[in-house]
Amino acid sequence: MMIFKDRNKELEMEIDLYLNCLQKGSNTFLEGVKSYLRAETEQFNELAKLITEQEKEADEHLVNIKYVLFRYNLVPNLSADILELMDSMDDINDVSKEVLLDFQVQKPQIDPSLIDDFGHIAKKSKKAVETLIKGVRLYLTEFRTVEDYITQTNLYESEADKLLHNLKIKIFEDQLNCTLAERIVLNKFADELAELSDIAEKVASKLSVFRFKRSI
């Protein structure tokens, strides 16, 4: 059963635009991390600027979703769940922007032996977000098969955690030519890259609950 009918089309459009912004934000996050790791300074700075714009645009659509949802009292039985779901996803672009801006400001020196590890974590985080967004879109149309996307999102988060743990071991190994302060900075950035997958997992848990409620 589809949620959106008749007057709900305005709400459907705003949610679609919002999810598009989040998808673009996760793409920019990954491309920005890759550019930093490749020392492509000019391209990285452009992507850092872009994610700031995408985060602002997503916030505007979220405000519009709240307005349309309550102004017309649409889908009253699901309004609270939809709002909580959309609100919890706002962290995706917030964190994506924070990560790229932190790279831009702090400019951590990443040992060549660790570059691939950082890149792999960023890719898993992006995949977790991407899969979550697909699941949310499905929840708003045909919710009964959402669980597959929830499971896949959790799998990507688990894989990101494993990669993060292995990277932390490498960061604090004796043979790495870094000071303790540099190791702490690298550890912080590793955590930041994995944070997107953690957000995706948390939202997926909420999505699972909302899917169950709709099935009752």
N, C-alpha and C positions, 0 to 999 in steps of 0.2 A: 504494500500500500504506500503510495507516494504522499509525502507531507504537503507538497505545494500544489495548490489549486486556485484558480481564479485570481482573487485579490492578493494571494500569497506570492504571486510572480515577482513583485517588487522585492520581497524578502529573499526569494530564491536567487534573484540576480545579485543582490548585495552579498549574500553568502558565497556565491560563486566567485565574485570579484575578490572577496576577502581570501578565500582559499587559494586563488590564483596568485595573490600577493605573497602568501606564505610559501607556496611552491617556488616562486621566483626567488624569494629570499633564501631558501635553502640551497638553491642552485648557485646563487651569488656567494653564499658562505663557502661552498666547496671550491668554486673557482677562485675565490679570494685567497683561501688557504693554499691552494696549489700555486698561485702566482707568487705568494710570499716565499714558499719553499723553493721556488725556482729563481728567486731573486729578480723577479720581473716587477721592478718598483713602480714604474709608470702605470702598468696595467693593474697592479694591486691597488694603488691609490684611487684609480677610477672605480674599482669594484667596492672599495670602502665607502666612497661617495654614493655609489648606487644603492648599497644596502641601507644607508641612512634614509634615502628617498623611499625605498620600498617599505621600510619600517613605518615611516610617517603615513604612507598611503594605506597600509594595512590598518593602522589605528583609525584612520578616517572611515574606512569601510566598517570597522567594528562599531563605531559610534552610530553609523547609519543603520546597522543591523538592530541595535538596541532601540533606536527611535522607531523604526518600522514595526518591530516586534510588539512594542507596547502601545504605539499610537493607534494601531488598528486592531489590537487584541487578537492577533493572528495565532493560529494553532495553540489555543490556550492550554491544552493538556500537555503540550511539549515545550512551552515557552521557557520555563525555568531550566530544563535540560539543555535545550539548544543554546541558551545564553551562557550557561556554565561551560559548555563544550567550546564555544567560540572564545570565551574569555580565557580559558586555560591554554588555548592554542596561541594566544597573543605572545607568549614567551618565546615562541619559535624565532620570530624576527628580532625580538629584543635581544636574545642571546646571540643570534647570528651577527647582529650589528656590534654588540659588545666585544665579541671575539676578534673581529676584523679591526676594530678601533684599538683594541689592546695591542694587537700585533703592530699596528701603525705607530703607536706612541712608544711602546716599550722596546720594540725591535729586538726580540730575543735572538741570540746567536745559536742556531741549531746545528749540532754536529752532523756532518754528512752521513754518518752511519745511522742517524735517527730519522732522516728526512722521510723515508718510505713509511716508517711506523706512524709518524704524525699524519701523513697523507691517508693511510689506510683507515685510521680512526675517523677522520673527517668524512671519508666516503661512507662508512657504516652509519654514522650519525645522519648523514643526508638521506641514505636509503631508509632509515627508520622513519624519518619525517615524511618522506615521499609516500611510503606505504601507509602511514597513518592517515594522510590526507585522502588517499584513495578510499580508505575505510570510512572516513567521515562522509565523503560524497555518497558512498553507498548507503550509509545509515539514513541519509536524507531522501533516498529513492526506494531501494529494495533492501531493507535492513537485515533480512534473514541470513544473508551470507557474509555479514560483516566480520564474523568471528575469525575467518581465515586471515583477514588483513591484520586483525589484532594479534593473532599468533605470530604472524610474520614480523610485525613491528617489534614484538618482544624478542624474537630471535635475533634481529639486527642489534637490538640493545645489548643482548647477552654477548654477541660477537664483539661489539665495541668494548665491552667491559674486559673481555679476555685480552684484546689487543692493548688496552690501556694498562692492564696489569703487567703484561710482558714489556711494554715500553718503560714503565716505572722501574722495573728490574734493570733494564739497560741504562737508564739515566743515573742510577745510583751504583753502578758497577765501578770498581776501582780503576779499570783500564780506560774509562772515559776521561779525556783530558779537559775537565771542567772544575771550577771551584764549587764549593758547597752552595754559595749564593746562586751561581748559574744553574746548578742542578735543581734548586728549589723553584727557580723561575720556569725552567723547562717542565717540571712536574705540574706547576700551576697551569701552564698552557695546554698540557696534555689533558688535564681535567676539564678545561674549558671546551676542548674539541669534542669530548665525550658527553658533555652536558646536554647537547641537543638530543641525543639518543635517550637520555634519561627523561627529558621532557616528553618525548614521543611515547615512551613507555607509560608515564603517568596519565597522559591523556587517553591512551589506549585502554587503560584500566577503567576510566570513567566511561568511555565509549561502550565497553562491555556491559557495564551496569545499565546504561541507557538503552542499549539494545535489548537487554533482558526485560526491562520495564515495558518496552513497546510490544514485546511478544506476549505479555500477559493478557 
